[in-house]
Structures are given as C-alpha cells and as structure tokens.
Amino acid sequence: MTSTAEAVFHAEATLGEGPMWHAGGLWFVDIKRFHIHRFDPASGRSQRWDAPGQVGWVLPHADGGFVAGLQTGVHRFDPDSGAFTALFDPEPGLPGNRLNDATTDPQGRIWFGSMDDGEQAVTGRLYRFDARGWVDSGLDPVAITNGPAISPDGRWLYHTDTLGKRVWRVPVNDDGSLGEPGLFVEIEGEGYPDGSTVDAEGCVWIGLYCGWSARRYDPDGKLMRSIAFPVANITKIAFGGPDLGTAYATTASKGLSAAELAAQPEAGSLFAFDAQTVGVPVTPARI
C-alpha cells in the first residue's frame, strides 16, 4: 500500500461516511442512499444492506450485531436478517434533524451527534449512550456535529463543528461527564473539517470536505501530514487491515456539479493509503 490515496472500492456513494474496521472488513454508510456497506479488502467482495432511512453510522455491539444511528433515532441492526429495531429517538421534537457520526470509547460508551439535515439551523447536539441510558453531553449546539473521536486512553474527546471549521478537545471524566472544551484546531482556507479519528499515537486524522485531503495533527494540534486525494470531499478516516496499518477514507459526491462529477469520476469511492502508523481497535458498544 502506497502513501498515495487510491480508490479500492467504487461504492458510488452520495455521502459515504462512518468507516470502521470490524471482524476483517471495512464497514461504512451512504447516508443519502440509506445504505450500509461492508468491504472485504482481501477478496475484493462487498455487501450492502438497505436502511429504513438516512443512516449516519453503524458500530458493533458487544452482544453481537450492530447499533446504527438513523434520522429516526438509534436502532439495533442485525446484518443476518437485515432487520432494524428502534431503541430511542433523542430528538422527537426536531424532525428536521438527523444523526451524524459516532464512535465508542474504551468503556464501550457510544458518543454520537445530530445535525440539521438542511445544514443551516444550529440544532445539532452531541450525546452519550451507555449501559445507564443516554444523555445530552452538555456541549453547545452547532449546525453540523462531526467526529466525534476519542483518544486511545479515553481521556479526551474531539468534537467537530463543521460549519464553524473548528475541532474542540474536551476532557472526559471517569463517569463520562465532560470538562471545559478547548480549541484543538481551526481550519483555514479551503475545506471543512468532517469526520475525525485518532491513531495509536494519539494523533488526530481529519477528513476535509471540499478540501481534497485528509490531515494528521499531533495531540497539541500541530499539522504533521497531509494526504492528497483525487476527489474533493473526504469525509472520514478509519484504520484497518490485519495490523490496523492501512488507512481507509470514505468520500462523497454530494454537492458536486455535473462538470465536477465528470472531473472526479471516483467521487463517492472508498480510498486507502499507507498510514505510516497504526490505528486503535474499535471497542464494541456496551449499552
């Protein structure tokens, strides 16, 4: 695997998001087409499931199966049957919102965000879901929540305000409550910070929507590396492969004109490159 981003699966996603490595495969979603994908790099084979609505993320559950975030709330997802079972809707009074991006921490808590599907109203919030139930994290609302990402030791949460072009670093207490946010990085120039993930060295990878690249920052927010892509909209990085040393990136064709689509035929594909580091295994949810 080279350090240049190369398309490995032509998913033709409108809005590819939420990649994560689990049980020998790369899972991700296409939010706007209501799809959940699984790609096996070893065989080149892929599978696809249809969700009952816009699906922002899917994460493994410790008891088997998966947890998925849809526009209508959090669901259990059984890939064997393809069935979705509703658990709860955190925002029944906000039908214009949908869930958008999530991660688990080392304790198996799910951190997930919501956003205005019209990408304007400041109605997106970040939530925590664990064995005790779900709660609002208490962070200020933004139009589009993204990330979130957790440091390997579980002590820090990275929370993205995409339209504000800022990523915040927030201390996580033992009980899951959050401390005072501090600005981690502000994106200047081209591109909006989309999904983020943290590698085993504690460095933060951020996909840039409209930015043609993904970036790696050290724990103090210093830019260390930038990976160029042949497509504009990079949504999120995940680490996979037997040693978690391959970086995978979801991308999107959403918002591109006919001329831009013609110039970016791989927009919406799943990409891979040599991360020159390794990732952290996904902790199954314990909820």
C-alpha positions in Angstrom: 0.0 0.0 0.0 1.4 3.4 -1.0 1.2 6.7 0.8 -1.0 8.0 -2.1 -4.7 7.7 -1.7 -6.1 5.1 -4.2 -9.7 4.0 -4.7 -10.2 0.4 -3.6 -14.0 0.1 -3.9 -16.2 2.1 -6.2 -19.2 2.4 -3.9 -20.7 5.4 -5.9 -21.8 6.8 -2.5 -23.6 10.1 -2.5 -22.5 10.7 1.1 -20.1 8.0 2.2 -19.4 8.2 6.0 -18.6 6.4 9.2 -15.9 3.9 8.2 -14.8 1.4 10.8 -12.9 -1.9 10.8 -14.6 -4.9 12.3 -14.2 -8.6 12.0 -12.0 -8.5 8.9 -14.0 -6.0 7.0 -14.4 -2.2 6.5 -18.0 -1.1 7.3 -19.3 2.3 6.3 -22.6 4.0 5.3 -24.0 6.0 2.5 -26.3 8.4 4.3 -28.3 9.8 1.4 -28.9 6.4 -0.2 -29.9 4.7 3.0 -27.1 2.1 2.6 -24.8 0.2 4.9 -21.7 -1.3 3.2 -19.2 -3.9 4.1 -16.0 -4.3 2.0 -13.5 -7.2 2.3 -10.1 -6.0 1.0 -8.7 -9.5 1.0 -11.3 -10.8 -1.5 -12.5 -7.5 -3.0 -16.1 -8.6 -2.2 -18.7 -6.2 -0.9 -22.1 -6.5 0.8 -24.9 -3.9 1.1 -27.9 -3.5 3.3 -30.8 -1.1 2.9 -31.7 1.0 6.0 -35.2 2.4 6.6 -33.9 6.0 6.4 -30.8 8.1 6.4 -28.2 6.2 8.3 -25.3 8.2 9.8 -23.3 5.4 11.4 -23.0 1.8 12.4 -21.0 0.3 15.3 -20.6 -3.2 16.6 -22.3 -4.3 19.8 -20.6 -6.5 22.4 -23.5 -8.9 22.4 -23.4 -9.3 18.6 -25.0 -7.4 15.8 -24.7 -3.6 15.5 -26.0 -0.3 16.7 -27.0 2.2 14.0 -27.9 5.9 14.0 -30.7 6.9 11.7 -32.7 10.0 11.2 -35.4 8.5 13.4 -33.0 7.7 16.2 -30.8 4.9 17.5 -31.5 1.3 16.3 -30.2 -2.2 16.7 -29.1 -3.7 13.3 -28.9 -7.4 12.5 -26.9 -8.0 9.4 -28.1 -11.6 9.2 -31.7 -10.7 8.8 -31.3 -7.0 7.7 -33.7 -6.0 10.4 -33.6 -2.7 12.3 -35.1 -2.4 15.8 -35.7 1.1 17.2 -34.2 1.8 20.6 -34.9 5.5 21.2 -35.1 8.9 19.4 -33.1 11.6 21.3 -34.8 14.4 19.3 -38.5 13.6 18.7 -39.3 17.3 18.5 -36.7 18.0 15.8 -37.9 16.1 12.7 -35.5 18.2 10.6 -32.5 16.8 12.4 -30.7 13.5 11.7 -27.9 11.6 13.5 -24.5 12.1 12.0 -21.3 10.3 13.0 -20.4 8.4 16.2 -17.6 6.5 18.0 -17.1 4.3 21.0 -14.7 4.9 23.8 -12.6 2.2 25.7 -15.6 1.7 28.1 -17.9 0.9 25.3 -19.9 4.1 25.6 -21.3 5.5 22.3 -20.7 9.2 21.6 -22.9 10.4 18.7 -24.0 13.7 17.2 -27.0 15.1 15.5 -27.3 17.9 12.9 -29.8 19.9 10.9 -30.4 18.0 7.7 -30.7 21.3 5.9 -27.2 22.2 7.2 -28.2 25.7 8.5 -30.0 25.6 11.8 -27.9 25.4 15.0 -29.8 22.3 16.3 -27.1 19.7 16.3 -26.0 18.2 19.7 -23.6 15.6 21.0 -24.9 12.7 23.1 -23.5 9.9 25.2 -25.1 6.4 25.3 -24.1 3.7 27.8 -25.5 1.0 30.0 -27.3 3.6 32.1 -29.1 5.1 29.1 -28.4 8.2 27.0 -27.8 11.8 28.0 -27.0 15.1 26.3 -23.3 15.7 26.6 -23.8 19.4 27.6 -21.7 20.8 24.8 -23.1 23.8 22.9 -25.2 23.1 19.9 -23.9 23.5 16.4 -25.4 23.1 12.9 -23.3 20.1 11.9 -21.7 17.9 14.6 -18.9 15.7 13.4 -16.1 13.5 14.6 -16.5 12.6 17.3 -13.2 10.9 18.2 -11.7 9.6 21.4 -8.1 9.4 22.5 -6.6 5.9 23.0 -6.7 6.3 26.8 -10.3 7.6 26.7 -9.4 10.8 28.5 -10.1 13.2 25.6 -13.0 13.7 23.2 -12.5 15.5 19.9 -15.7 17.3 18.8 -16.1 19.0 15.4 -18.2 22.0 14.4 -18.0 21.5 10.7 -19.5 24.8 9.5 -17.5 26.7 12.2 -14.4 25.0 10.9 -13.3 24.2 14.4 -12.3 21.0 16.3 -12.6 21.1 20.1 -10.6 19.0 22.6 -12.7 18.1 25.6 -11.6 16.2 28.8 -13.7 13.1 29.6 -14.2 12.3 33.3 -14.4 8.8 34.7 -18.2 8.9 34.8 -18.5 10.1 31.2 -19.2 13.7 32.0 -17.2 16.3 30.1 -14.9 19.1 31.2 -14.3 22.5 29.6 -13.7 22.4 25.8 -10.5 23.9 24.4 -9.9 24.7 20.8 -7.8 22.0 19.2 -7.5 23.2 15.6 -9.2 25.7 13.3 -9.2 25.0 9.6 -8.2 28.0 7.5 -8.6 28.2 3.7 -10.2 25.5 1.6 -12.1 22.7 3.2 -14.4 22.0 6.1 -13.4 19.5 8.9 -15.6 16.4 8.6 -15.2 13.1 10.5 -12.1 12.5 12.7 -10.4 9.5 14.2 -7.4 9.0 16.5 -4.4 6.7 15.8 -2.5 4.6 18.4 0.0 7.5 18.9 -2.8 9.9 19.9 -2.7 11.9 16.7 -5.9 13.1 15.1 -6.8 12.5 11.5 -9.4 14.8 9.9 -11.1 14.5 6.6 -11.7 17.7 4.8 -14.9 18.2 2.9 -14.3 20.4 -0.2 -10.6 20.2 0.8 -9.2 17.4 -1.4 -7.2 16.0 1.5 -7.0 14.4 4.9 -4.7 15.7 7.6 -2.9 14.3 10.6 -2.4 16.5 13.7 -0.3 15.7 16.8 -2.0 15.8 20.2 -1.1 19.5 20.5 -2.9 20.4 17.3 0.3 20.8 15.1 -0.2 19.7 11.5 2.1 16.7 10.8 1.0 15.2 7.5 -1.5 15.9 4.6 -2.7 13.2 2.2 -3.9 14.5 -1.2 -6.9 12.9 -2.9 -8.2 13.0 -6.5 -11.6 13.9 -5.2 -12.8 17.0 -3.2 -15.0 15.6 -0.4 -13.1 13.5 2.1 -15.5 12.5 5.0 -13.7 10.3 7.4 -10.6 8.1 8.0 -10.6 4.6 9.6 -7.7 2.2 10.2 -8.0 -1.4 9.0 -6.2 -4.5 7.9 -4.6 -7.2 10.0 -2.3 -4.8 11.8 -4.6 -1.7 11.5 -1.9 -0.1 9.4 -4.0 0.7 6.4 -6.0 4.0 6.4 -9.3 3.9 4.6 -11.3 7.0 3.7 -14.9 7.5 2.8 -15.8 10.2 0.2 -18.8 11.9 -1.2 -20.2 13.1 -4.5 -22.9 15.2 -2.8 -22.9 18.8 -3.9 -20.8 18.3 -7.0 -21.9 19.8 -10.3 -22.1 17.7 -13.5 -18.8 19.2 -14.6 -17.2 18.4 -11.2 -18.5 14.9 -11.3 -17.0 14.4 -14.7 -13.7 15.6 -13.4 -13.9 13.4 -10.3 -15.1 10.0 -11.5 -14.0 8.4 -8.2 -16.0 10.7 -6.0 -18.0 8.6 -3.6 -15.4 5.7 -3.6 -13.7 4.1 -0.7 -10.0 5.0 -0.7 -6.9 3.5 1.0 -3.4 4.6 1.7 -0.4 3.7 3.9 -1.0 5.4 7.2 2.7 5.0 8.4 1.2 4.4 11.8 -1.5 2.1 13.2 -5.0 2.6 14.5 -6.8 1.6 17.6 -9.3 -1.3 17.5 -13.0 -0.4 17.7 -14.4 -1.1 21.1 -17.8 -2.8 20.7 -20.7 -0.9 22.3 -21.8 -1.9 25.8 -25.2 -0.3 26.2 
